[in-house]
Amino acid sequence: MNAVKIADLKNNLSRHLARVRKGGEITVLDRDTPVARLVPFEHRQNASPGTSRAASDAAAERVADLARQGIVSPGDPRALAGWLNHHRPIPKPAGSPSAVDVLLQMRRESTR
């Protein structure tokens, strides 16, 4: 993996993108601090708006994305899919305001 400073990336963007197109990865540095990673774009065959995927496929995709970022190392995808299926988000109680409504109300009440 190559590391590139922002100025070099701006001045040689086409050359760096050509390297990424060929499968390379580039870490973008801001004053020697990593701030971004350029990776090849992965085309998905069944990815279109409104297309629903199985929960296990979505879980495997989430784990793969986190693994590419170096945040996690993948374990058993079936176990993760099972865990995600059994740990659904808690539904909002009926009649309670949404998070957006609460935020807007807080902004209206703010004295700043």
N, C-alpha and C positions, 0 to 999 in steps of 0.2 A: 504494500500500500504506500502511495506517495503522499507526502505532505507538501502543501503549496500555500504560500502567503497570499493574502487577498490581492495585493497589487499585481503579483505574478499571474494570478487567476484572471484578473481583469484584462491584463495585457496580452495574455495567450489563451483566451477562453476556448477558441476553436481547437487548438492543439490538445488542451486538457479534456475537452468533451470527446474528441476522437479517441483518446485513451479509455475513457469511460465506456464509450460505445463498444469497444473491443473487449469489455469485461473487467476493466480495471476499476479500482476504487481510489478516490482522492480525498484526503483530509484537508479541510480548509483551515488555515491558521490565522488568527488575529493577534499579532504581537506574540507569536510562539504559543498561543493558547488555542487548542482545537475548538472550533465553533460549529463546524458542519462537516458532513461526509457526502460526497457525490458517489452514487452507486448506479449501475445500469438499471434502466427502467424495465420492469417485468410486465409483459403484456399478459393479461388474463383472458382466457378464451370465453368464459361465460360471464364476464363482468359487464353488466349493463344496468342502468338505473332501474330499480324496481325488481331486479332479479334477486330472489331470496336464495341463500345457501344454507346447507345443513349446519347445525350448531358445531359439529365436529370440524367441518371445513373452516368455519370462521375462527374457531379456537386455534387450529393448526396455523392459520395465517397470522393470527396475533402473535403466537409464539415465534414463528419464523421471523417476523418483523423485529421483535425484541431481540432475538438471537443475532440478526444482522447488525443491530445497533450495539451489540456486545453487552446488553443489560442482563440477559439470562442465557443459560444453556438449556436446550430443550430436553425434556424428559419424555415420558410416555404420553403421546398426544391423546390417546383414548382416555387415559386417566384424567388429563386436564379437561377434555371435553365433558366427561362425566361430572367433574367438579363444577364446571361452569354451568351445566344444566341444572344442578341441584342448588346453586347459589345465585339465583336470579336477583335482580334489584328489587328492593322492597317497594311495592306500589304506594303511590301517594294516597293518603286518606281522602275519601270522598268529601268534596266541599272545601278542601284546604287550597290555599292559593299556590300557584306554581312558583318556582324559584325566581323566574323573571318578574312575576307580579310583586313578589316581596322586595326584590332589588329596586324596581321602579318606585315602590312606595317609600323605601328608605331614602332614595334620592330626592323624592318630593319633600320629605320631612327634614332633610338635611339643612342646616343653617349656614353652610359654607357657600 
